[in-house]
Amino acid sequence: MKIGFIGTGWFANKHASILGEMNGIEVSAFVGTSLEKAETEARKWSNAKGYTNVEEMLDKQKLDAVYICVPPMAHGAIEKALLERRIPFFVEKPLGINDEPFEIARNIVEQGLITSVGYHWRYMDISKKAQALLQERQAGMALGYWMGSMPMVHWWRDVSKSGGQFIEQTTHIVDLLRFLIGEVKEVYSAYSSRVMESKVEGTTVSDVGSVILKLNNGIVANISNTCILPESHKAGLEIYTNEGVMEITSNLLRDNRGKELNEYRNQLDPYKVENEIFLNAVKTGDASHILSTYSDAVKTHAITLAAAQSALTGLPVSLEVEE
Ligand SMILES: NC(=O)c1ccc[n+]([C@@H]2O[C@H](COP(=O)([O-])OP(=O)(O)OC[C@H]3O[C@@H](n4cnc5c(N)ncnc54)[C@H](O)[C@@H]3O)[C@@H](O)[C@H]2O)c1
């Protein structure tokens, strides 16, 4: 299968390297913001070409699927171009920074197009383990966090480009919360700017924030984030249940049942797993193993947008929920 990439940055590179190790997959094209960047990326592959324009790439190459790995503000027209030509796509989170993904999601469902979104925490072995353990327990509340330093790519610190930390980064934890314990019906947030505005020029994102989430099933959650730290501290989700506390971070599930502590680690690389499952779906037409489709991910998007709105207005925001 021939695969095209839109974006030439860190994560386009990450996915392309994984695809490079798979049988039957040819990395065939890159679209970049300049021909130089696109061709530099393309030269790493024996048969790949560089373009500056998505339509041009799609006119000149017959691609089986496309990876979209661009910053949050660059979404919209790309997905619409792929939809028009019915080309399956894998898109990195977040889906965008505005309402456009809702319309795109409706069109994807109408067409039955195969899509996958890079919420890779869903593909971790320890998330599957947590899901199984939760079958036997009653969750009461959850505390999530993404406590780190500021990524130094220019677009990240500009709220009009990234949407802010909760939309751009902490979205992984919101999505994990939905995946493991249920849909969210209301959010209420407080954000503030304490450090980074005066430290890094051009910073307009809030650098601390806390979001309270009410779930449809009665569970209450709080997810907080900061990007003021000099080094990354921790990112994960704690679930408080009638049997104890389960803590999930990127490579460790600590199942703390009072006197008993069990620890589990990932056996497989979730990035490889999500790519294998997506490409297999494209090949066979069976998308049933994809754990994060565009139309599911748009629900996570709605929660993170609502959190930003609540922080601006100071009021809770209700969400439409269908379990
Ligand atoms: N799932 C994960 O763990 C994970 C990790 C890192 C990044 N990401 C996501 O991947 C996306 C990209 O992040 P990155 O780290 O690769 O950023 P980056 O800044 O390294 O790269 C972004 C690339 O997109 C290009 N670009 C911007 N607008 C474009 C457009 N309209 N058309 C084509 N190319 C365009 C830029 O020139 C750049 O090459 C972000 O949404 C980020 O959240 C996900």
The ligand as an SDF file (V2000), in Angstrom:
LIG
                    3D

 44 48  0  0  0  0  0  0  0  0999 V2000
    0.1800   11.0110   19.9590 N   0  0  0  0  0  0  0  0  0  0  0  0
    1.2900   11.5280   20.4350 C   0  0  0  0  0  0  0  0  0  0  0  0
    1.8850   11.0090   21.3710 O   0  0  0  0  0  0  0  0  0  0  0  0
    1.8540   12.7780   19.8070 C   0  0  0  0  0  0  0  0  0  0  0  0
    3.1800   13.1430   20.0880 C   0  0  0  0  0  0  0  0  0  0  0  0
    3.6790   14.2820   19.4560 C   0  0  0  0  0  0  0  0  0  0  0  0
    2.8840   15.0440   18.6150 C   0  0  0  0  0  0  0  0  0  0  0  0
    1.5900   14.6640   18.4190 N   0  0  0  0  0  0  0  0  0  0  0  0
    0.7010   15.5040   17.5930 C   0  0  0  0  0  0  0  0  0  0  0  0
    1.1410   15.5430   16.2480 O   0  0  0  0  0  0  0  0  0  0  0  0
    0.8610   16.8200   15.6870 C   0  0  0  0  0  0  0  0  0  0  0  0
    2.1390   17.3760   15.0620 C   0  0  0  0  0  0  0  0  0  0  0  0
    3.0910   17.5300   16.0960 O   0  0  0  0  0  0  0  0  0  0  0  0
    4.6670   17.5300   15.8060 P   0  0  0  0  0  0  0  0  0  0  0  0
    5.3050   17.2830   17.1260 O   0  0  0  0  0  0  0  0  0  0  0  0
    4.9860   16.6450   14.6630 O   0  0  0  0  0  0  0  0  0  0  0  0
    4.8620   19.0510   15.4190 O   0  0  0  0  0  0  0  0  0  0  0  0
    6.0560   19.7070   14.5790 P   0  0  0  0  0  0  0  0  0  0  0  0
    6.0140   21.1560   14.8100 O   0  0  0  0  0  0  0  0  0  0  0  0
    7.3250   18.9510   14.8370 O   0  0  0  0  0  0  0  0  0  0  0  0
    5.6430   19.3760   13.0900 O   0  0  0  0  0  0  0  0  0  0  0  0
    4.4840   19.8990   12.4810 C   0  0  0  0  0  0  0  0  0  0  0  0
    4.7050   19.8820   10.9900 C   0  0  0  0  0  0  0  0  0  0  0  0
    3.5410   20.2700   10.3260 O   0  0  0  0  0  0  0  0  0  0  0  0
    3.9070   21.1530    9.2460 C   0  0  0  0  0  0  0  0  0  0  0  0
    2.7280   21.9170    8.8730 N   0  0  0  0  0  0  0  0  0  0  0  0
    2.1220   22.9120    9.5050 C   0  0  0  0  0  0  0  0  0  0  0  0
    1.0300   23.3040    8.8230 N   0  0  0  0  0  0  0  0  0  0  0  0
    0.9370   22.5220    7.7290 C   0  0  0  0  0  0  0  0  0  0  0  0
    0.0490   22.4250    6.6430 C   0  0  0  0  0  0  0  0  0  0  0  0
   -1.0170   23.2020    6.5580 N   0  0  0  0  0  0  0  0  0  0  0  0
    0.3000   21.4690    5.7010 N   0  0  0  0  0  0  0  0  0  0  0  0
    1.3530   20.6680    5.8000 C   0  0  0  0  0  0  0  0  0  0  0  0
    2.2430   20.7140    6.8130 N   0  0  0  0  0  0  0  0  0  0  0  0
    2.0270   21.6270    7.7580 C   0  0  0  0  0  0  0  0  0  0  0  0
    5.0480   21.9550    9.8220 C   0  0  0  0  0  0  0  0  0  0  0  0
    5.8350   22.5690    8.8440 O   0  0  0  0  0  0  0  0  0  0  0  0
    5.8120   20.8540   10.5480 C   0  0  0  0  0  0  0  0  0  0  0  0
    6.6670   20.1470    9.6770 O   0  0  0  0  0  0  0  0  0  0  0  0
    0.3170   17.6950   16.8280 C   0  0  0  0  0  0  0  0  0  0  0  0
   -1.0630   17.7850   16.7580 O   0  0  0  0  0  0  0  0  0  0  0  0
    0.7110   16.9420   18.0750 C   0  0  0  0  0  0  0  0  0  0  0  0
   -0.1980   17.0750   19.1400 O   0  0  0  0  0  0  0  0  0  0  0  0
    1.0800   13.5420   18.9670 C   0  0  0  0  0  0  0  0  0  0  0  0
  1  2  1  0
  2  3  2  0
  2  4  1  0
  4  5  1  0
  4 44  2  0
  5  6  2  0
  6  7  1  0
  7  8  2  0
  8  9  1  0
  8 44  1  0
  9 10  1  0
  9 42  1  0
 10 11  1  0
 11 12  1  0
 11 40  1  0
 12 13  1  0
 13 14  1  0
 14 15  2  0
 14 16  1  0
 14 17  1  0
 17 18  1  0
 18 19  2  0
 18 20  1  0
 18 21  1  0
 21 22  1  0
 22 23  1  0
 23 24  1  0
 23 38  1  0
 24 25  1  0
 25 26  1  0
 25 36  1  0
 26 27  1  0
 26 35  1  0
 27 28  2  0
 28 29  1  0
 29 30  1  0
 29 35  2  0
 30 31  1  0
 30 32  2  0
 32 33  1  0
 33 34  2  0
 34 35  1  0
 36 37  1  0
 36 38  1  0
 38 39  1  0
 40 41  1  0
 40 42  1  0
 42 43  1  0
M  CHG  2   8   1  16  -1
M  END
$$$$
